[in-house]
């Protein structure tokens, strides 16, 4: 249970929104454009949290040290920009969770490693994010998660101390960033967990199997 919390911060992809269908479609188009067979979404989904690195790795077995990686990554980015709101949806329970957070007079915000190039148009297109007090992207600060800088920036924008915030995410780097920032941490185990991922090893203060479970961890003050 978390006490004296003034704000809840969330990762974006795999925590608040299911963007895997659009991320997968962007990578799969690169395959079909090259005459390769399409891959099912189930292949892409576990890697969605890793962004371009995960999608290109699944679609082409391409690692970031491949000489063509940067060129392929930009092609993926262009594809994703053209489709990123077509199939993306908010996870079930998230609107209710945000509504309850606001009802309890708590602030909320987003801290994602997604670049501003994608975060801003995506969050503007989804009405849910109109009430977010802070939206921090992977390039907002000089460092991305697991560095604590983005989370500290979010707390600063909300005019709160880090210890007054909790951070919820579906990847180990989210928990590492939250711990480093001095925040309470919650592992969202409904997110994009790979087959070899074990959230119990991340060191989070708590874990939830659905968004609304978070409400049980927030002590009313």
NUZALUM-473679 format. One line per field, with one value per residue: residue number from 1; residue in three letters; x, y, z of N, C-alpha, C in turn; chain. Coordinates in pm, 1 decimal. Atoms other than C-alpha are relative to their C-alpha. Example, Ala and Ser with C-alpha at 12.3 -4.5 7.8 and 13.67 -1.06 7.14 Angstrom:
<atoms>
lomi <- c(1	2)
palo <- c(ala	ser)
n_xx <- c(89.0	-82.0)
n_yy <- c(-119.0	-119.0)
n_zz <- c(0.0	-6.0)
ca_xx <- c(1230.0	1367.0)
ca_yy <- c(-450.0	-106.0)
ca_zz <- c(780.0	714.0)
c_xx <- c(90.0	-77.0)
c_yy <- c(120.0	109.0)
c_zz <- c(0.0	73.0)
bake <- c(A	A)
</atoms>
This chain:
<atoms>
lomi <- c(1	2	3	4	5	6	7	8	9	10	11	12	13	14	15	16	17	18	19	20	21	22	23	24	25	26	27	28	29	30	31	32	33	34	35	36	37	38	39	40	41	42	43	44	45	46	47	48	49	50	51	52	53	54	55	56	57	58	59	60	61	62	63	64	65	66	67	68	69	70	71	72	73	74	75	76	77	78	79	80	81	82	83	84	85	86	87	88	89	90	91	92	93	94	95	96	97	98	99	100	101	102	103	104	105	106	107	108	109	110	111	112	113	114	115	116	117	118	119	120	121	122	123	124	125	126	127	128	129	130	131	132	133	134	135	136	137	138	139	140	141	142	143	144	145	146	147	148	149	150	151	152	153	154	155	156	157	158	159	160	161	162	163	164	165	166	167	168	169	170	171	172	173	174	175	176	177	178	179	180	181	182	183	184	185	186	187	188	189	190	191	192	193	194	195	196	197	198	199	200	201	202	203	204	205	206	207	208	209	210	211	212	213	214	215	216	217	218	219	220	221)
palo <- c(unk	unk	unk	unk	unk	unk	unk	unk	unk	unk	unk	unk	unk	unk	unk	unk	unk	unk	unk	unk	unk	unk	unk	unk	unk	unk	unk	unk	unk	unk	unk	unk	unk	unk	unk	unk	unk	unk	unk	unk	unk	unk	unk	unk	unk	unk	unk	unk	unk	unk	unk	unk	unk	unk	unk	unk	unk	unk	unk	unk	unk	unk	unk	unk	unk	unk	unk	unk	unk	unk	unk	unk	unk	unk	unk	unk	unk	unk	unk	unk	unk	unk	unk	unk	unk	unk	unk	unk	unk	unk	unk	unk	unk	unk	unk	unk	unk	unk	unk	unk	unk	unk	unk	unk	unk	unk	unk	unk	unk	unk	unk	unk	unk	unk	unk	unk	unk	unk	unk	unk	unk	unk	unk	unk	unk	unk	unk	unk	unk	unk	unk	unk	unk	unk	unk	unk	unk	unk	unk	unk	unk	unk	unk	unk	unk	unk	unk	unk	unk	unk	unk	unk	unk	unk	unk	unk	unk	unk	unk	unk	unk	unk	unk	unk	unk	unk	unk	unk	unk	unk	unk	unk	unk	unk	unk	unk	unk	unk	unk	unk	unk	unk	unk	unk	unk	unk	unk	unk	unk	unk	unk	unk	unk	unk	unk	unk	unk	unk	unk	unk	unk	unk	unk	unk	unk	unk	unk	unk	unk	unk	unk	unk	unk	unk	unk	unk	unk	unk	unk	unk	unk)
n_xx <- c(83.8	-74.9	63.7	-42.0	-34.3	68.3	7.4	-30.4	-63.1	11.9	-55.3	106.6	25.1	2.5	48.4	126.2	55.0	-46.1	-46.7	-65.8	49.5	-54.7	-144.6	-19.8	37.7	-106.3	-111.7	43.0	4.1	-135.9	-17.7	79.0	-55.7	-118.1	41.6	-4.9	133.7	42.7	-6.6	117.4	-19.4	-50.3	-146.1	-48.8	51.6	-90.0	-114.2	48.4	-57.8	-136.4	5.9	-59.0	-97.2	74.3	73.8	-93.8	-57.5	96.0	32.3	-116.6	-112.8	-100.6	-41.4	-42.6	-135.7	1.7	-34.5	119.2	103.1	51.4	83.3	122.5	75.1	70.8	111.4	100.9	59.6	90.2	117.3	75.7	64.6	115.8	106.9	-9.3	127.4	100.7	36.8	-36.4	115.4	-28.0	26.3	123.0	-15.6	-80.6	83.5	54.7	-111.4	-32.6	114.2	-8.0	-116.7	40.4	102.6	-71.2	-80.6	-139.2	-45.1	-54.5	-78.8	-59.9	-144.0	-23.5	-122.1	40.8	-45.9	102.3	51.6	115.3	79.8	89.1	119.8	78.5	77.0	99.2	108.3	78.6	54.6	-38.1	-121.3	23.9	-9.0	-133.5	-70.7	-133.8	-28.9	-144.0	-41.9	-134.2	-98.9	29.0	-120.2	-116.9	-5.9	125.2	3.6	20.4	-50.0	113.1	22.7	134.7	95.6	-23.5	55.2	145.3	32.4	-25.8	107.9	119.9	-33.8	3.6	-121.5	7.2	60.7	145.3	47.7	-30.6	-16.6	55.8	-50.4	3.0	-133.9	-94.7	-61.9	93.0	-17.3	-133.3	6.9	79.4	-78.2	-109.2	57.3	53.3	145.3	59.9	3.9	100.0	-17.0	124.9	-30.5	87.5	-58.8	-73.6	-102.2	-54.9	11.1	-104.0	7.6	55.6	14.3	-28.9	-143.0	-30.7	-15.3	108.7	66.6	127.2	30.7	143.8	34.6	91.1	-13.9	80.6	-57.8	-84.4	78.6	-6.2	-130.3	-5.5	72.3	63.7	-50.9)
n_yy <- c(-120.0	-125.3	-106.5	-138.6	-15.4	-114.1	17.0	130.3	-10.2	125.4	26.2	-14.3	123.0	119.9	-32.9	-71.8	26.1	116.4	-50.6	108.5	21.2	-98.7	20.6	119.8	-27.8	-81.6	89.8	102.5	-62.7	5.8	136.7	23.4	-86.2	69.2	128.6	102.9	29.3	-71.0	72.4	-29.5	-95.9	69.8	-0.7	-134.7	-54.4	1.9	-88.7	-136.6	-91.7	-35.3	-95.5	35.0	108.1	124.1	29.7	39.2	127.6	106.2	3.9	28.7	52.6	-106.3	-61.6	-139.9	-13.5	30.8	-123.0	-61.8	-17.5	-137.3	-23.1	78.3	-58.4	-118.2	49.1	45.5	-119.1	-63.0	87.2	-9.0	-132.0	-2.2	91.3	26.3	-9.8	79.3	122.3	-15.8	-16.9	-14.1	125.0	5.8	-40.7	-121.1	-120.3	3.0	-27.9	-142.6	-71.7	14.0	-77.2	-139.9	-15.1	-3.0	-123.1	31.5	-31.5	115.3	-37.5	104.9	-4.4	104.5	-10.8	-36.0	-133.7	-104.3	8.9	90.1	-16.1	-115.9	19.2	114.2	-37.7	-101.6	66.0	82.2	-93.5	36.1	-66.9	-143.0	-34.3	31.8	-119.7	-1.6	105.2	-2.7	95.2	53.1	-102.4	-122.9	-26.1	60.1	143.7	75.1	109.2	7.0	-116.3	-62.7	-139.5	-30.0	4.3	-118.8	-113.0	5.5	-45.8	-143.5	-69.2	8.5	-72.6	97.4	73.3	135.4	92.4	-16.9	61.1	138.4	21.2	128.0	35.7	142.7	42.9	-12.5	-133.2	-90.2	18.5	-50.0	-146.1	-44.1	19.9	-97.1	-132.9	-5.9	10.7	131.2	60.7	104.2	73.4	31.6	130.9	24.5	-68.6	73.6	81.5	104.8	134.6	23.0	-107.7	34.4	-127.4	11.6	-23.8	-139.6	-75.6	-97.4	2.1	69.9	41.5	6.1	81.6	-81.0	-140.9	-44.9	51.8	-104.0	-76.2	69.4	-29.5	-141.8	-29.6	-131.9	-87.1)
n_zz <- c(0.0	8.5	-77.0	24.6	141.4	62.6	145.0	58.8	130.4	73.9	132.1	99.6	76.2	-81.3	-134.1	19.8	133.3	75.1	129.1	72.9	136.3	93.7	8.3	80.8	139.0	60.3	31.0	95.7	132.1	53.0	52.0	120.5	105.4	53.5	52.8	-103.2	-51.9	-120.0	-126.5	-84.1	-107.7	-118.9	5.3	-31.9	-126.0	-116.4	21.4	24.2	-96.7	40.6	110.6	129.4	-20.5	-11.7	122.3	105.0	-40.8	29.7	143.3	85.8	-75.0	10.7	-125.8	17.3	53.9	144.0	74.0	59.2	-102.5	-8.2	118.5	-17.2	-109.9	49.1	81.4	-96.9	-61.2	97.2	7.2	-124.7	-3.6	89.3	-43.0	-144.2	-71.9	71.6	-72.2	-140.5	-88.4	-143.3	-69.8	-77.9	-138.6	-14.4	-18.5	-136.2	-91.1	6.6	-58.8	-145.9	-43.0	-2.2	-103.8	-128.1	2.9	30.0	135.6	70.0	116.5	82.7	25.1	98.8	79.4	136.2	36.7	9.3	137.4	-0.8	-121.2	2.6	82.7	-46.9	-118.9	40.1	73.3	-92.9	-98.4	-135.9	-45.6	-19.0	-142.1	-51.1	-44.0	59.5	98.2	20.6	102.9	-14.0	33.9	-73.5	-80.0	66.3	-24.4	0.8	-97.3	-144.7	-74.9	-69.2	40.8	50.0	-109.2	-81.9	75.9	-15.1	-134.8	-3.2	71.1	-84.0	-122.5	-108.1	-30.1	56.7	-95.1	1.4	123.6	31.4	144.1	44.0	132.4	34.5	39.5	-111.2	-1.8	-67.9	-143.5	-34.0	3.0	-114.3	-121.6	-0.1	-24.0	-135.1	6.6	-12.5	132.6	20.7	125.6	70.3	58.2	114.6	114.7	102.9	-64.6	84.0	-54.8	-99.6	-98.0	-130.5	-72.7	-143.1	-18.4	27.4	-124.1	-17.0	-130.1	15.3	137.1	28.2	116.0	80.8	-39.9	-113.8	-124.9	-60.3	-96.7	-129.6	-60.1	-35.4	-124.1	-0.1	-105.9)
ca_xx <- c(0.0	122.3	50.7	67.2	86.7	4.1	54.7	60.9	297.9	265.1	465.8	270.2	299.5	197.9	79.1	-189.3	-228.3	-203.5	2.9	137.9	-99.9	24.2	389.0	363.8	187.7	464.7	731.1	525.4	477.5	854.0	848.6	568.1	720.9	1023.5	818.6	848.8	548.1	350.1	400.9	112.1	65.7	141.6	502.3	537.1	335.9	592.2	854.7	637.4	786.4	1127.7	1005.5	1196.1	1467.5	1213.2	1010.8	1308.9	1453.9	1136.0	1070.5	1425.5	1640.1	1822.0	2016.6	2111.1	2471.5	2366.2	2509.2	2160.1	1984.7	1957.8	1821.2	1571.6	1473.6	1385.2	1174.0	996.6	942.9	786.9	556.7	457.7	385.3	138.2	-60.1	-0.3	-362.1	-532.8	-529.9	-398.6	-644.8	-657.3	-630.6	-955.7	-990.2	-756.0	-1030.7	-1191.4	-852.3	-775.1	-1123.7	-1075.4	-729.0	-873.9	-1167.3	-918.9	-759.5	-438.2	-236.9	-125.2	117.2	308.2	678.5	768.8	1081.1	883.3	1024.0	831.8	787.3	537.0	425.5	278.7	55.2	-50.7	-153.2	-323.8	-531.8	-659.6	-895.0	-789.5	-460.2	-618.5	-614.2	-251.2	-46.1	281.5	381.1	752.4	904.9	1227.3	1401.7	1255.6	1561.9	1919.3	1858.3	1585.6	1472.7	1616.3	1782.8	1566.9	1590.4	1258.0	1070.3	1231.2	1132.0	771.4	767.4	917.4	650.8	383.7	557.0	592.9	874.8	965.8	859.3	507.5	477.2	451.0	550.1	370.8	530.8	547.9	924.8	1218.7	1366.7	1050.2	1100.3	1472.8	1399.5	1133.1	1355.3	1643.4	1412.3	1300.1	942.2	712.6	707.1	438.2	493.1	208.5	218.4	-57.0	177.9	427.2	611.3	842.1	846.6	1165.8	1052.1	990.3	850.6	904.0	1276.8	1248.3	1233.4	906.5	721.9	401.4	254.6	-87.1	-256.7	-500.9	-508.6	-789.9	-597.7	-380.5	-664.3	-636.8	-275.7	-356.7	-448.0	-696.0	-558.3)
ca_yy <- c(0.0	349.1	636.8	1013.3	982.8	1295.8	1167.9	851.2	835.3	573.2	425.2	451.7	151.6	-171.3	11.1	259.2	180.9	-128.2	3.6	-335.7	-368.1	-42.3	-106.0	-453.3	-325.9	-70.6	-341.8	-593.8	-346.8	-339.2	-716.6	-723.3	-429.1	-654.1	-949.7	-1133.8	-1307.7	-1127.2	-1228.1	-1256.7	-992.2	-1252.9	-1252.1	-876.3	-820.3	-941.8	-713.2	-401.6	-250.9	-242.3	-11.3	-8.8	-233.5	-497.5	-468.0	-484.2	-767.2	-969.1	-873.7	-913.3	-1058.6	-723.9	-597.8	-230.8	-303.0	-403.8	-157.8	-96.1	-57.7	322.5	332.9	57.9	224.1	548.3	355.3	191.0	532.0	673.8	372.1	401.4	774.8	702.9	443.8	494.9	574.5	322.8	13.3	143.1	122.9	205.3	-98.4	-204.6	-42.7	248.9	514.0	404.2	412.1	763.9	880.4	747.4	902.1	1241.4	1187.4	1136.7	1472.1	1307.1	1422.3	1183.1	1182.0	981.9	902.2	705.8	626.6	696.0	997.3	1325.8	1282.3	1006.3	1076.5	1421.1	1343.1	1012.0	1156.3	1452.2	1209.5	1022.2	1227.2	1036.7	1226.9	1571.9	1553.5	1438.0	1687.8	1592.3	1397.1	1318.7	1153.3	962.5	1270.7	1527.9	1498.8	1401.9	1051.7	792.3	519.8	334.3	664.5	847.9	1186.5	1160.2	1066.2	1346.0	1587.9	1470.1	1521.6	1867.4	1966.5	1849.5	2053.2	1743.0	1563.2	1225.3	1045.8	1181.7	992.1	630.2	495.0	213.9	29.2	-303.0	-326.2	-374.5	-41.6	128.6	-18.2	57.8	419.8	452.7	307.7	531.8	833.2	745.0	669.2	384.9	135.2	-91.5	-360.1	-382.9	-755.2	-730.5	-543.7	-651.3	-922.9	-1141.5	-1517.1	-1498.0	-1204.0	-1250.5	-932.2	-1072.3	-1022.6	-650.3	-536.9	-342.4	-249.6	-403.6	-568.1	-551.5	-786.5	-523.3	-141.3	-105.1	-316.0	-9.9	158.2	-103.6	8.2	376.3	468.2	752.5	1049.3)
ca_zz <- c(0.0	-82.9	154.5	111.5	-265.9	-463.5	-819.0	-1027.2	-1323.2	-1595.5	-1876.1	-2202.0	-2435.1	-2263.6	-1951.6	-2060.6	-2430.4	-2647.4	-2937.4	-3044.3	-3343.1	-3500.1	-3413.0	-3559.0	-3871.2	-3930.8	-3916.0	-4111.0	-4396.1	-4429.7	-4475.1	-4729.8	-4919.5	-4965.8	-5081.1	-4749.8	-4594.2	-4326.9	-3964.4	-3716.0	-3448.2	-3182.5	-3301.7	-3257.2	-2938.6	-2679.0	-2835.3	-2858.7	-2543.9	-2711.3	-2991.0	-3318.7	-3179.5	-3086.8	-3406.1	-3641.8	-3439.7	-3483.1	-3844.8	-3976.9	-3698.7	-3708.0	-3406.3	-3344.6	-3444.5	-3798.1	-4055.8	-4201.2	-3867.9	-3865.4	-4220.6	-4145.2	-3819.7	-3997.7	-4248.8	-3957.1	-3794.6	-4111.4	-4140.7	-3775.9	-3801.7	-4081.2	-3884.4	-3511.9	-3423.3	-3651.4	-3428.5	-3096.2	-2807.6	-2437.2	-2212.5	-2048.0	-1707.9	-1775.7	-1824.3	-1496.2	-1323.1	-1443.2	-1346.1	-993.1	-966.7	-1052.7	-817.6	-535.9	-623.7	-738.1	-1036.7	-1306.5	-1593.7	-1851.9	-1870.1	-2182.2	-2379.9	-2697.0	-2882.2	-2872.8	-3248.0	-3167.8	-2811.5	-2873.4	-3172.8	-3020.8	-2684.4	-2852.5	-3057.0	-2750.1	-2527.0	-2214.0	-2201.4	-2187.4	-1806.5	-1776.6	-1578.1	-1744.7	-2055.0	-2068.6	-2375.2	-2420.5	-2558.9	-2318.2	-2094.6	-2189.2	-2055.7	-2112.6	-1872.4	-1684.3	-1591.2	-1335.2	-1512.4	-1702.6	-1385.9	-1189.5	-1467.2	-1443.4	-1066.2	-1112.4	-1364.7	-1121.2	-847.6	-630.3	-455.9	-614.3	-296.2	-345.6	-673.5	-777.2	-1116.2	-1298.7	-1589.6	-1771.1	-1821.9	-1587.4	-1695.7	-1566.7	-1222.3	-1221.5	-1315.9	-1048.8	-779.3	-881.8	-866.2	-514.2	-615.8	-525.1	-811.1	-952.5	-1216.9	-1469.0	-1543.5	-1806.2	-2040.8	-2305.2	-2118.4	-2322.9	-2270.3	-2063.5	-1851.7	-1479.3	-1319.1	-969.3	-1024.6	-1099.0	-737.0	-768.7	-451.1	-590.6	-899.8	-1064.8	-1311.5	-1438.4	-1434.9	-1180.0	-926.5	-872.5	-683.3	-408.1	-348.7	-299.9	55.4	67.8	260.0)
c_xx <- c(87.5	-78.0	57.1	49.0	-81.4	-16.3	35.0	54.9	-1.8	94.9	-117.4	-33.6	5.9	-48.7	-134.5	-65.6	59.1	33.5	64.3	-55.4	55.7	151.2	29.7	-32.2	108.3	118.7	-39.7	-9.0	138.6	29.8	-73.7	46.9	121.6	-33.1	7.0	-141.0	-29.1	14.2	-122.4	34.7	60.2	151.8	55.5	-34.6	99.8	116.9	-39.7	61.3	139.6	1.8	61.7	97.8	-70.7	-70.1	92.5	67.9	-92.2	-22.6	116.6	117.0	114.8	27.0	47.8	140.6	9.1	27.4	-120.6	-104.8	-58.9	-89.9	-133.1	-86.0	-77.6	-117.2	-112.9	-71.3	-101.3	-128.3	-87.9	-73.0	-128.7	-116.4	-17.9	-128.4	-107.9	-50.5	30.0	-124.3	47.0	-33.5	-129.2	29.9	77.0	-86.4	-60.1	108.1	32.0	-111.0	6.4	119.4	-36.4	-102.7	63.7	94.1	149.6	32.4	46.3	76.0	60.7	149.8	33.2	135.9	-30.9	45.2	-117.4	-68.1	-125.8	-91.3	-100.9	-121.4	-88.3	-85.3	-102.1	-120.9	-92.0	-49.4	41.3	113.0	-17.4	16.5	137.6	74.8	138.9	10.6	147.2	39.2	145.1	109.5	-29.1	119.7	118.8	7.7	-139.4	4.0	91.8	62.4	-119.4	-36.8	-140.9	-105.6	14.4	-54.1	-151.8	-41.6	18.1	-112.3	-130.3	18.3	-12.2	139.7	-12.7	-69.6	-150.6	-64.5	25.5	8.1	-42.1	51.0	6.8	136.4	95.4	62.2	-91.5	20.4	135.6	0.8	-75.9	75.1	112.1	-48.9	-54.8	-151.4	-44.4	-17.1	-101.2	23.3	-136.1	20.7	-93.5	60.2	77.4	115.5	47.0	-4.9	99.6	-2.8	-65.9	-8.8	32.4	146.8	37.6	22.7	-106.0	-62.7	-131.7	-17.9	-151.1	-22.9	-99.8	10.7	-74.7	51.4	85.3	-74.3	6.3	130.3	10.6	-84.6	-57.1	54.9	-88.8)
c_yy <- c(125.4	109.8	135.8	22.4	115.0	-16.5	-143.0	23.6	-136.4	-2.8	5.4	-133.1	-122.2	22.7	71.8	-35.4	-126.6	47.3	-107.8	-20.5	99.6	-13.1	-121.1	23.5	80.1	-86.7	-99.9	56.0	-0.9	-138.8	-18.9	88.2	-65.1	-139.3	-114.1	-25.2	77.7	-89.6	34.6	96.4	-65.9	-6.1	134.2	44.3	-5.4	97.9	145.6	100.7	45.8	90.6	-51.4	-115.9	-135.1	-39.1	-45.6	-132.2	-114.8	-14.0	-47.6	-64.8	98.8	63.4	142.9	16.9	-37.3	128.8	71.4	37.4	140.1	33.6	-72.7	58.5	121.9	-39.8	-48.7	119.4	65.9	-82.5	16.8	133.7	1.4	-85.0	-7.6	19.3	-88.0	-119.2	8.1	26.8	16.3	-132.8	9.9	35.4	128.7	125.2	7.1	33.7	148.4	83.2	-4.2	76.5	147.5	26.3	8.1	121.1	-27.8	46.2	-129.1	47.3	-122.2	23.1	-118.8	18.9	27.5	142.7	97.1	-0.6	-86.0	25.2	113.1	-19.8	-114.3	38.7	109.1	-64.3	-81.2	89.0	-28.9	86.6	150.1	41.9	-32.9	127.8	13.0	-116.8	13.5	-108.8	-43.3	100.0	134.2	42.3	-65.7	-151.6	-60.7	-104.6	-113.7	113.0	69.3	139.0	27.0	0.7	120.7	125.1	3.8	50.5	150.6	77.9	-2.5	73.0	-89.6	-56.5	-141.1	-99.4	12.8	-63.9	-150.4	-13.1	-141.9	-30.9	-149.2	-52.9	20.9	138.1	102.8	-7.1	52.2	152.7	53.4	-12.8	102.5	141.4	14.5	-4.7	-141.3	-58.4	-113.6	-63.4	-34.6	-130.8	-38.6	55.3	-91.2	-77.8	-108.0	-134.3	-24.3	104.7	-47.2	126.4	-8.6	27.2	147.4	82.5	106.1	-13.7	-78.8	-38.2	-6.4	-80.7	70.4	143.6	37.0	-54.9	104.8	75.5	-61.5	31.9	144.0	25.4	140.0	84.0	123.2)
c_zz <- c(0.0	72.9	-37.8	-143.3	-58.4	-151.4	-39.7	-140.6	-66.9	-119.4	-98.1	-67.9	91.2	140.9	-7.0	-133.2	-58.8	-141.0	-85.6	-141.2	-101.4	-14.2	-87.4	-146.6	-71.6	-40.1	-107.6	-141.0	-64.2	-56.3	-132.3	-115.3	-65.5	-52.1	99.4	54.0	128.1	122.5	83.6	112.9	123.7	2.0	46.6	141.8	115.6	-10.8	-14.0	95.8	-36.5	-123.0	-128.2	12.8	5.9	-128.5	-112.9	33.0	-34.4	-149.2	-85.7	73.2	4.4	135.0	-25.9	-55.5	-147.7	-78.0	-61.6	103.7	0.4	-118.2	13.5	112.1	-46.4	-88.6	90.0	63.3	-93.9	-13.6	123.3	10.4	-81.7	51.2	151.3	79.2	-62.3	81.5	149.0	84.4	144.2	66.6	80.7	145.2	19.1	13.9	141.0	101.7	3.2	63.1	152.8	57.2	12.1	110.1	138.3	9.0	-11.2	-141.2	-68.1	-122.6	-67.8	-10.3	-89.0	-66.3	-147.0	-29.3	-9.0	-136.1	-7.8	119.3	-11.4	-90.2	48.9	120.2	-31.4	-66.7	91.3	113.7	143.7	53.5	20.9	145.5	59.7	35.9	-57.7	-98.0	-37.4	-98.9	21.5	-30.0	67.2	84.4	-70.8	14.0	-6.4	111.2	-47.4	81.6	65.3	-50.4	-52.5	110.2	91.7	-69.5	13.7	137.4	11.6	-66.9	79.4	132.6	123.2	23.9	-58.0	92.2	10.7	-122.5	0.3	-151.2	-34.7	-140.5	-21.0	-42.6	117.8	5.4	66.4	150.8	44.8	4.4	121.1	130.7	10.5	29.0	141.9	5.4	36.4	-139.2	-5.5	-137.0	-57.8	-76.3	-114.1	-128.7	-91.8	62.4	-96.0	71.5	113.5	111.7	128.9	85.1	148.2	29.4	-15.4	126.4	22.3	138.2	-5.7	-146.0	-16.1	-127.8	-91.9	48.3	127.4	132.6	70.4	108.4	139.1	73.0	47.4	123.4	-8.6	115.8	14.0)
bake <- c(A	A	A	A	A	A	A	A	A	A	A	A	A	A	A	A	A	A	A	A	A	A	A	A	A	A	A	A	A	A	A	A	A	A	A	A	A	A	A	A	A	A	A	A	A	A	A	A	A	A	A	A	A	A	A	A	A	A	A	A	A	A	A	A	A	A	A	A	A	A	A	A	A	A	A	A	A	A	A	A	A	A	A	A	A	A	A	A	A	A	A	A	A	A	A	A	A	A	A	A	A	A	A	A	A	A	A	A	A	A	A	A	A	A	A	A	A	A	A	A	A	A	A	A	A	A	A	A	A	A	A	A	A	A	A	A	A	A	A	A	A	A	A	A	A	A	A	A	A	A	A	A	A	A	A	A	A	A	A	A	A	A	A	A	A	A	A	A	A	A	A	A	A	A	A	A	A	A	A	A	A	A	A	A	A	A	A	A	A	A	A	A	A	A	A	A	A	A	A	A	A	A	A	A	A	A	A	A	A	A	A	A	A	A	A	A	A	A	A	A	A)
</atoms>
